[in-house]
Amino acid sequence: MPEFSVVGNVDPFLHVSLKRGESIYAERGAMVSMDATLDLKGEMRGGLLSGLARRMTSGESFFQQTLEAARGEGDALFAPTLPGDVMVLECGARQFRLNDGAFLAAETTLDIKIKNQGIGQALFGGTGGFFIMETSGRGKLAISAFGAIFALDVKPGSDAIVDNTHVVAWDAGLTYNISHATAQRGFFSGLVNSVTSGEGLVNRFSGSGQVMVASRNKTGFAGWLASLIGQGSR
């Protein structure tokens, strides 16, 4: 089985070691370096419809990279597009759902499929619109996030409330609903109060499992950059 490890402290790499005949796949453009014993090619994993679904519904690439140890064992380094953390998850007994842009790499024994979600989550959840990514099969999965990743434990009888824009991935068995962040009664009054407090809507997870959260907010960061660009153009 390919070996996945995270190396480096700030903006780490994903290091993958493969024995002859083993292969993995990764997000397009993620490979940083590899041994000459490895072959890299672009593929529409799952075929045309799967490639279109990834691109249109989850923001992932139409093509993905496949890395195979064709001529002997070898190592490779991968890195995500955005600066931030990398985490390796073991799938099998546990499966995961992924937010937009969270996928980095996986073993070829693991599939990532597009799954539809309810209208409330789709319109307000900030987790992939009407469709999200969900793992199936067995193998290692590497995810990435903007900023540091923290695994938040969710226990029965104690919900976890997470700002929508900080959700990276979560156990597929968890139930999640959309609510406003503040204690204001009534959905619309609570929504107004949440917006004015700067938090907006949140995901409320319940059940037993983990939610991987990111320390940085891509949407907020993009807005901050846009404000600086706007000031510079005046």
Secondary structure, DSSP 8 states (H G I E B T S, - for coil): --EEEEE-SSS-EEEEEE-TT-EEEEETT-EEEE-TT-EEEEE-TT-HHHHHHIIIII---SSEEEEE--SS-EEEEE--SSSB-EEEEEESSS-EEE-TT-EEEEETTEEEEEEE--HHHHHHS-SSTTEEEEEEESEEEEEE-SB-EEEEEEBTTB-EEEEGGGEEEEETT-EEEEEESS--SSHHHHHHHHHHHT--EEEEEESSEEEEEESS-HHHHHHHHHHHHHHHT-
